[in-house]
Amino acid sequence: MPSSESAPPLKDVLDASERLPAFPDVVWKVMPLVRDMAPVQEIEAVIKYDPVITAKVLSFSQSAHYARRQAITSLRDAIVLMGQQQLVQIIMAACASRFFQSESASGYDLREGELWEHAVAVALMTEIVGRRLGYEDVFSAYTAALLHDIGKTVLHLYVKTYFDSILSLVREKKMRFLDAERQVLGIDHQQLGTMIACRWKFPAEVTTAIEYHHYPLQAKENRTLVSIIHVADRMVSAMGIGCGVDSLMQPNQDQVFVELGITSRMVDQCLADLVEALRETKQFLAS
């Protein structure tokens, strides 16, 4: 097991996170327009100058879920057909995908694309669970869920290097992987993800959800949101979707499910809903 002196200086980890490019500002340009119910042509004018976002919106609008309703011949058609909530979610996912898709996150035993697939699945499951529980701030929930593991896009390289040290603490000290990660590296992926989200100027409810998604009972604010993302993460991991080694080392019992009133029957229903949602989203994931 490496000594504490041989562990990476925290400054190296933080410097690596600083090298992540800024989050695309198209999100912050579109959101006010959506809130103000701006004309479709104004929303289109913002989106069309980002070819990646335009391609993603058109691709998703032409999936089986939408294509059976009517033919899509333009970006404006896609915006009208999707509706505002769906449009914002697609834009957010398209922006976030730039930071996830090329990462293998091998330190967490995830192959290329699996971290991104997990992020999308947790975002979809968060929406499903939130809808069943009557949670209203769908956009914040979807955004926080999509970015809950953003810290792993940087930290996985260090986890890979010091994996044996982390695993030794898990096995010998009976520590949770997250706690062992923090002890060895000086920071965990929750903390690093929170720093990244703050630098990107995401709202407090999003950064709080990222910071506490493994320990929602410790959150002093936005606890319901954090708890929903936590249970969504646990259910998606239980399905084996982007289930890294850290997810396999979670406790079997979870008080958060009980506090939210989520029964075994509800879990089964949510899992079935996620399978259908992922089927509709498969084209978007692949692209």
N, C-alpha and C positions, 0 to 999 in steps of 0.2 A: 504493500500500500504506500503510495507516494507520501512524503512528508508534507506538512503545510507549506514549507518553503518552496516545494516543487510545483505546487498548484499554480494555475495561471493568475497573474495579478488581476484584480477586479477591473483595473483600468483597461486592460487588454480586451476584456469582454465588453465593457461599455463603449470603447472605441469602435469595436466591430459593429455594435448596434447603431452607432452614429453614422456608419457608412451606408446604412440602408437608405435608399432614395426616399424623398418625401412622398407621402400618400397623395395620389392624384387629386387635384383640387376640383375636378369635375363634380364630385359628390357635393361639395360645399356650394357650388354654383347651381346645381339642380334642386337641392333641398328647399331653398327659399321659394323657388318657382312652384314646386309641388305644394308647399304649405299655403301659398297665396293663390292656388288654383289658376296659375297662369295659362294663357292659351297654349295649345299644343305646339304651335310654330315657334314659340319662345323656348320651350324645352328642347325641341328638335335643334334649334340654332346652337345650343350649348353642346349637345351630345355629338353632333355630326362632325365637329372638328377633332374628335378623338377617334381615330379609325378602329382601335381595339375595342372601345366601348360600343361603337356602332355595329361592329361585326358580331359582338356577343349578343346585343339586343336583337338583332335580326336573326341570328342563329337560334336563340331560344324561342322567339316568336314563331319560327317555322317548325318547331318541334311538333310531335304528334298531338300534344295537349292543345295547341292553338290552331295548327294547320287545318284541323278538321272543321273549324268554325268558319273560316274565310281565308281567301288568298291574301298573302302579305306581299305587296309590291314596292314598299318604301319604308324608310325609317319612321315616317309619320304614321303610317298604317300600324306599325308595330307598337308605337307609343299609345295610340288610341286603344288598340286591342288589349294590351296588357293591363292598363289601368295604372294609377300612380304608385300604389304600394308595391306591386310586382315590379314595376319599372325601377324604382329606387333600389330594391333588393338586387336586381340583376346588375345594375350599375355598381353597387357596392361589391358584389361578388366578382365582377370583372376587374375592378380596381385591386381587390385583395389578391386575386389569383396571381398577379405579377410577383408577389412575394413568396408564394407557396409552391407553385407548380414545378419549378426547377430544382426544388430541394428534395434530397433523399432522406434527410434527417436520420442518417444511419446510426447515430449515437443512441437514438431511441428505438432502433431496430425497425425502422420504417423505410420502405423502398420509395423510389421516385414517384411522386404523385399521391402517395398514401396520406401524407399530412394534409394536403389540400382536400382530398376526398373526405377525410375525417372532419375538417373544418366546415365544409358544405353540409355534411350529414348532421352535424351538431346544430348548425344554423336552422336547417329544416326541422329537426326534432324540437328545437326550442320554440319555433313557431307553432308546431303541432301541440306541444304541451301547454304553451301560453294560451292558445286558443281554448283548450279544454278547461283551463283554470280561470278564464276571463281576464287575462292580463292584457292591458290595452296598448302599452307602448311597444308595438310590434317592431318598429324600425330599430329602436335602441337594442331590443333583445336580439334581433337578427344580426345586427352589426357586432355586438359584443360576442355573440356566439361564434361568428365567422372569424373573429380575431383572437379568440380566447387563448390559442396556442402560438400566437405570433412570436413570442419569445423563443420558441423552439427553433425557428428558422435561423437564429444566430447561435443559440446555446448548444445545439446538437453537436457541433464540432468539438466543443470542450467536453461534453458528456462522453463522446466517443473516446477521447484521449484518456480520460480519468474514470472510465466506466468500472474498472475493477475496484477502484477505491470506493466508488459510490455503492456498488453491489456488496462490498464487504460490510459497509455500515448497515445496509438493508438486512443482511443475513445475520450478522453478529450482534448488532445493537437493536434489531427488530424495528428499525426506523422506516418510515414511509419513504418512497423513492424521492419525492419532492424535497423532504427534509434533508436527506442524505446529499442530494444534488446541491442544496444551498450550503451545507456544511463544507463540502469538498471544494466547490467552485466560488463560494463567497456570495452567490446569488442564485435564485432559482428561476425557472422559466416564467412563473407568474409575475415575479418582481420585474424581470427584464421586459416582459410584454407590457406591463403597466408603464414603464419608462418610455417605451417606443410609442405607445398610444398617446401618452401625454405630449411627446414631442410632435406627434401628428395632429395635436389639438382636438382629439376626440372628447366628447362631453364626459362629465364626471361619472355618470351612471355606467358608461361603457368601460372606463378605466377601472372602476371599482369591481365590475363583474370579472374583468380579466385578472385583477389582483387576488380575488378570493374564490375563483371557480373551483378550486380543490377544497377550500375550507369556508364554505358559505356561512356557517354559523358564527364565524368571527367578524363578518361584515357588519359595520355599524349603520350603514346606509344602503338603500337599494337591495335589501336582503332578499326580497321576493325574486327580483330579477336574477341575482347571483344564484339563488337556489334553483331556479328553473334551468339555467345554463348548466349547473352542476349535474342535475338529474339527466338532462339531455346528453351530456358528455358521458355519463356512466352507462346509459342505455345504448348509445352508439358504440361504445367500446365493447359492451357485452355482445353486440352483434358481430364483433370482429372487424369493424370498419375503421381502418387506421389505428388499430389497437397496438400501441407501442409497448415496450417492456415496462414502462412506468405505469401504464394502465392495468397491466396484469397483476400488479402488486398493490392493488387497492383493497381495502377491507370489504368483506361480503355484505355486512349489514350497514344500513345507511339511514340515519335519523331524519335526514332531509326529506326523503320520500314521505315519511310519516307526517312531518310538519306541513308539507304541502297537501296532504290528503290524497296522495297518489297510491292507489291500490294495485294489486297484482293484475286485476282485470284491466285497469286503465293502462298499465304498462304494456300489456299484450295488444291493446287497441292502438296505442301510440306506435308500437313497433310495426304493426300492420300498415298503419298510415304512412310510416317512413318508407317502407318498401315501395309503396305506390308512388310517393313523392320522388324518390330516387330514380324510379323508372322513367318518370317524366323529365327528370333533370339530367339524364345520362348523356344526352347530346351536348349539353352545356359543359358537363364535366370533361367529356372527351375532347372538346375543342379548346 
